[in-house]
């Protein structure tokens, strides 16, 4: 998912991710570099939940 999200952000090719909502981890209805940074922090175990989980 992480590599696909990076590629999506660079190309905006929506065919790369079947459900873009799953990549919107901060809940702002947009998939962007903020989501990428949060997923990276999650993988590095800097955070344990995504902001969207608190909504």
N, C-alpha and C positions, 0 to 999 in steps of 0.2 A: 504494500500500500504506500509506503513512504516514497519509494522510487517512482511509482506511478503518479503520486501527487506532485512530486518535483517536476516530472515531465509534463504533466497537465499545466502547471503554473507557467512553464516556459513556452508551451505551444498552444494552450487553450483548446486542445483537442478533446472535446467532450466524450468521444468514444472510448477514451482511456479508463474512465471511471463510470460504471453503470449507474450508480446512485450517488450523485454529488452530495446529497444531504449527509451521507455517512462521513464525508471528509470535512464537513463544516463543524469542527469540534468546539468552536467558540460560540456558536449559535447566532451569528450575525447575518445569516441567510446569504453568505458569500463564501466561496472557497478561494483563499488567497494565502499570502505569505505568513499571515498570522496563524492560520491553521497549521501550516507546514512547521512553523517554529514550535507550536504547542505539541504536535506529534513528535517532533525531535526531542523535546524536553521530556515527554512521556517515555520514549524509548530509552533515554539516558537515565530514567528514574529520578528526574528532578521534580516531577509532579506525579501524582497517583490517580488523579481524575481530571477530566476535561471540564472547562467552564460550562459547557452545554449540559452536563450531567447535573448541575446545580439548579437548572431551570425547572 
